[in-house]
Amino acid sequence: MSLRDDTITQMMRDGWVLFPLQKNSKRPPEGTSGHLSWTQRDSEDFMPELRSDDFNVGIVTGKSSGIVVVDIDPKHGGTKEAADALAGVDTHTREHRTRSGGFHLIFRYPDGAGDDIASRPRPGLLAG
């Protein structure tokens, strides 16, 4: 198995809902829609695309995958320090670098949180 296959397998095992994106894009392939309301069963239907290097992989954040992602965008003033200040602690969590030079902090979806958890709490930060 490739690193991509191993990562997809682990994400699915973790309960994340995945969907294919056009290569080098944040957009789903033409002809697909409704991906933000997908379940893991929908992800399984697109496993060949998810495992293919011809597509990027998107993750449905929120309750369905059980995660919240904070997108830190330095181009718009976002910093790790701003995220820590917002949280009130030094955040230690899974991080992923973005192609634009920022990064994503991944947290478990808080118990009891509503669907409106996504917001723009500070310039350069976006939770979703």
C-alpha positions, 0 to 999 in steps of 0.5 A: 500500500502507498502512503496515500492509501494508508492515510485514506484508510486511517482517515476512514477508520477515524470516522472522517467523511472524505470526498474527491476534489479536482486535482490541484483544486479545492473544488469537487469534480464536475457532476458531483454535489452535496458532498458537505452532507455526505456520510462515510457510505458516500465516501466508500462509493468514491474510494477509487477516486480518493485513492487516485493521484488524479484527485485531491482529498477533501474532508467534511468537517463538523459533526459528521467527521467528528472534527473541527479544523482551524485554518490559519492563513498568514497571508491574512494575518493568521498566526499560531499565537492568535489561535493559542490566544483564542483557545486560552492555551498553547494548542497541541494538536494534529497540524497539516501544512497548506499549499498556501503556506498556512496550516490547519489545526485539527481538533475533536468536535466538542461534545454538545456543540451546535452546527454553528461552530464555524466562524471567523474568530480573528483575521486570518483564522477560520474554524469549520 
